[in-house]
Amino acid sequence: MPATSIKTYLDPDLARAVGRLATALGRSESAIIAEAVRTRLSENSESAIEAEKETLRRQLNRVEARLDKAIWDLSQLKECVLLFVRVWLEHNPPVDPNHEESAAISAEARFARFVDLVANGLNSGQPLGDLDALVGVAPEHESSEDAHDRFNGHAVEHEEATP
């Protein structure tokens, strides 16, 4: 097959390296450059394409495994919430019709405080279960029940400490 002439420009260092390699191997500079181009083009060969596909397949399998774990974790969280709601409903009596309006107002206020607590926890990076860190550390004289009542909007009355 007849060769086609192509003029290329190489950096001087690269041209010297091609010349040294051609001399060492007893071949022409054109043959060295043609082999380098052939090697570079063969990277797009069928085996190189298959290797790339296999790499992508493995990466997709890893992503799929992480996604499956996230889906499993989410389903576990859903089950926990549903269990909590079920237990809550089993152990809390229905609201007396005479108290429904005040209960609804109280529930709205408590829910707004809850949403603020969640927002503060998400913004601060602190665990949502650490109530003292999110609401503010309770004073030394305040019990955990009083802190809970304070969070839920109930009035907390303290007896004056006697010296």
C-alpha positions as CSV (number, residue, x, y, z in Angstrom):
1,M,0.0,0.0,0.0
2,P,1.5,3.3,-1.0
3,A,2.2,5.8,1.8
4,T,0.7,9.3,1.9
5,S,2.9,12.2,2.9
6,I,1.8,14.2,5.9
7,K,3.8,17.1,7.2
8,T,3.9,17.4,11.0
9,Y,5.5,19.9,13.4
10,L,7.0,18.5,16.6
11,D,8.6,20.2,19.5
12,P,12.4,20.2,19.2
13,D,12.8,17.9,22.2
14,L,10.2,15.4,20.8
15,A,11.8,15.5,17.4
16,R,15.2,14.6,19.0
17,A,13.5,11.8,21.0
18,V,12.0,10.4,17.8
19,G,15.4,10.6,16.0
20,R,17.2,8.8,18.9
21,L,14.5,6.0,19.0
22,A,14.7,5.6,15.2
23,T,18.5,5.3,15.3
24,A,18.4,2.9,18.3
25,L,15.9,0.6,16.6
26,G,17.4,1.0,13.1
27,R,14.1,2.3,11.7
28,S,13.1,5.6,10.0
29,E,11.6,8.5,11.9
30,S,8.5,8.1,9.7
31,A,8.1,4.5,10.8
32,I,8.4,5.5,14.5
33,I,5.8,8.2,14.1
34,A,3.4,5.9,12.1
35,E,3.7,3.3,14.8
36,A,2.9,5.9,17.5
37,V,-0.2,7.1,15.5
38,R,-1.3,3.4,14.9
39,T,-1.0,2.7,18.6
40,R,-3.0,5.8,19.5
41,L,-5.7,4.9,17.1
42,S,-5.8,1.3,18.3
43,E,-6.9,2.6,21.7
44,N,-10.2,3.1,20.0
45,S,-10.2,-0.5,18.9
46,E,-12.9,-3.1,19.8
47,S,-11.0,-4.3,22.9
48,A,-10.5,-0.8,24.2
49,I,-14.2,0.0,23.7
50,E,-15.1,-3.2,25.5
51,A,-12.8,-2.4,28.4
52,E,-14.4,1.1,28.7
53,K,-17.9,-0.5,28.6
54,E,-16.9,-2.9,31.4
55,T,-15.6,0.0,33.5
56,L,-18.8,1.9,33.0
57,R,-20.8,-1.2,33.9
58,R,-18.9,-1.6,37.2
59,Q,-19.4,2.1,38.0
60,L,-23.2,1.8,37.3
61,N,-23.4,-1.3,39.5
62,R,-21.8,0.6,42.3
63,V,-24.2,3.6,41.9
64,E,-27.1,1.1,41.7
65,A,-25.9,-0.6,44.9
66,R,-25.8,2.8,46.7
67,L,-29.2,3.7,45.4
68,D,-30.6,0.4,46.6
69,K,-29.2,1.1,50.0
70,A,-30.7,4.6,50.1
71,I,-34.1,3.1,49.1
72,W,-33.8,0.5,51.8
73,D,-32.9,3.1,54.4
74,L,-35.8,5.3,53.3
75,S,-38.2,2.4,53.6
76,Q,-36.9,1.7,57.1
77,L,-37.4,5.3,58.1
78,K,-41.0,5.2,56.7
79,E,-41.7,2.1,58.8
80,C,-40.3,3.8,61.9
81,V,-42.6,6.8,61.4
82,L,-45.6,4.6,60.7
83,L,-44.9,2.6,63.9
84,F,-44.5,5.8,65.9
85,V,-47.9,7.1,64.6
86,R,-49.6,3.8,65.3
87,V,-48.2,3.7,68.9
88,W,-49.1,7.3,69.3
89,L,-52.7,6.8,68.2
90,E,-53.0,3.6,70.3
91,H,-51.9,5.4,73.5
92,N,-53.5,8.8,73.1
93,P,-57.2,9.2,73.6
94,P,-59.2,11.3,71.2
95,V,-59.7,15.0,72.1
96,D,-62.8,15.9,73.9
97,P,-65.1,17.9,71.5
98,N,-65.2,20.7,74.1
99,H,-61.4,21.1,73.8
100,E,-61.0,20.6,70.0
101,E,-60.5,24.3,69.2
102,S,-57.9,24.9,71.9
103,A,-56.2,21.6,71.0
104,A,-56.0,22.7,67.3
105,I,-54.5,26.1,68.2
106,S,-52.0,24.4,70.6
107,A,-51.1,21.8,67.9
108,E,-50.5,24.6,65.3
109,A,-48.2,26.4,67.7
110,R,-46.3,23.2,68.7
111,F,-46.0,22.2,65.0
112,A,-44.5,25.6,64.1
113,R,-42.0,25.2,67.0
114,F,-41.2,21.7,65.7
115,V,-40.6,23.0,62.2
116,D,-38.3,25.7,63.6
117,L,-36.5,23.0,65.6
118,V,-36.0,20.9,62.5
119,A,-34.8,23.9,60.4
120,N,-32.3,24.9,63.2
121,G,-31.0,21.3,63.4
122,L,-30.6,21.1,59.6
123,N,-28.9,24.5,59.4
124,S,-26.6,23.9,62.4
125,G,-25.5,20.4,61.4
126,Q,-26.3,19.1,64.9
127,P,-28.2,15.9,65.3
128,L,-32.0,16.4,65.4
129,G,-32.3,14.2,68.5
130,D,-30.2,16.5,70.7
131,L,-33.0,18.7,72.0
132,D,-30.8,20.6,74.5
133,A,-28.4,21.6,71.8
134,L,-31.1,22.8,69.4
135,V,-33.5,24.4,71.9
136,G,-30.8,25.8,74.1
137,V,-29.3,24.2,77.1
138,A,-31.7,24.2,80.0
139,P,-30.8,26.2,83.1
140,E,-29.3,24.2,85.9
141,H,-32.4,24.3,88.1
142,E,-34.6,23.1,85.2
143,S,-35.4,19.5,85.0
144,S,-35.6,17.6,81.7
145,E,-39.4,17.5,82.1
146,D,-39.5,21.2,82.5
147,A,-37.3,21.7,79.4
148,H,-39.7,19.4,77.5
149,D,-42.7,21.4,78.7
150,R,-40.9,24.7,77.8
151,F,-40.3,23.4,74.3
152,N,-44.0,22.3,74.0
153,G,-45.2,25.7,75.0
154,H,-46.5,24.8,78.5
155,A,-46.0,27.2,81.3
156,V,-43.3,26.1,83.7
157,E,-43.6,27.4,87.2
158,H,-40.6,27.2,89.6
159,E,-40.5,27.7,93.3
160,E,-38.2,30.3,94.4
161,A,-35.0,28.8,95.7
162,T,-34.5,29.4,99.4
163,P,-30.9,30.3,100.4
